[in-house]
Amino acid sequence: MMRNTLLWASTNPLLAERLPKYDFVKRATKRFMPGETLDDALREAERLGKSDLSTIVTLLGENLAAEDEADAVVDHYLGALETIEERGLPSEVSVKLTQLGLDFGTERTEERVRRLASATSSLLWIDMENSDCVDATLDVFRKVRETNENVGVCLQSYLHRTQRDLEALMPLEPSIRLVKGAYNKPPDVAYARKGDVDQNFVRLTKTLLRARLDGGQGRPVFATHDPRMIGEANRLAYEMGLKKDRYEFAMLYGIERDKQLSLARAGHSVRVLVSYGSAWFPWYMRRLAERPANVWFVVKQLVR
Ligand code: FDA
């Protein structure tokens, strides 16, 4: 009930316009993002890098009102990629295709992603958004992957279709970031029970690790804070004889910090996703929905 309400709030334009104006709401975001500017994110990326945590940075913002806003987003990311390279930071970039114009058509979105991938020697990640966007997102990913090897895509274990999608992508030897999924889950396309989402996550983990072992796989990244999912990935990799440096973990900034550090100290490759930007409301609501106990954190800010 709470989760659904928070996910509903994440798509409500009126709340997105009003709530961020309140200081207590702004203060409460500090736990999940270091600040609104690229500089804030990169400063944190530098600090995390000193603890052997690499980063993925992403500018918050989703569906656009007009297509030309997408070109401003591309310009922003081109600048970000240049700064990351200049400062030698261990950071990659992840983009949302709706922020690059997906609602206005795939062809120009594809060109924008290609421009970004061509501007970096690191991997450029593509987020996975609502279930309505999956076909178009995978279509753009496939086309860009034909010309640029350094592009990876996120897949969500809460969708029934994901195992089929992964198998269809395999010939491309893709880099895949596996997540459970953060959006509203229409029952006809997604598993309703957490146990089924988790079971599918483990099944997909096995497919990714097996492919990595056989040499036909880009980077498999398990983006989860769930100790059971992390434990299963490690167990499966160990049983297959796959070394720690052949797969990665990723977590969100501010969540399970100790776990991030302990995995890195144990020799695992760990990336922290650092979000920044002023359009944080929908994204913040999704973070609260993932763990409704976080709402108490906001309430504490209110009474402070
Ligand atoms: P689960 O939700 O079962 O949580 C396991 C445990 O982790 C919880 O018990 C709690 O301890 C901790 N935890 C999880 N979320 C928390 C929170 N918000 N606050 C505090 N504690 C929390 N989704 C998507 O649909 N598209 C995408 O492109 C991405 N990209 C992405 C990148 C990276 C690097 C990460 C880590 C995650 C994403 N996600 C995403 C979000 C993802 O789908 C998922 O919603 C969150 O990772 C939470 O799910 P867990 O796997 O952690 O498991």
Residues whose N, C-alpha, C, O or C-beta is under 5 A from the ligand:
A	BS01	FDA	D127 M128 E129 C154 V179 K180 G181 A182 Y183 A223 T224 H225 D226 A250 M251 L252 I255 L273 R287 E290 R291
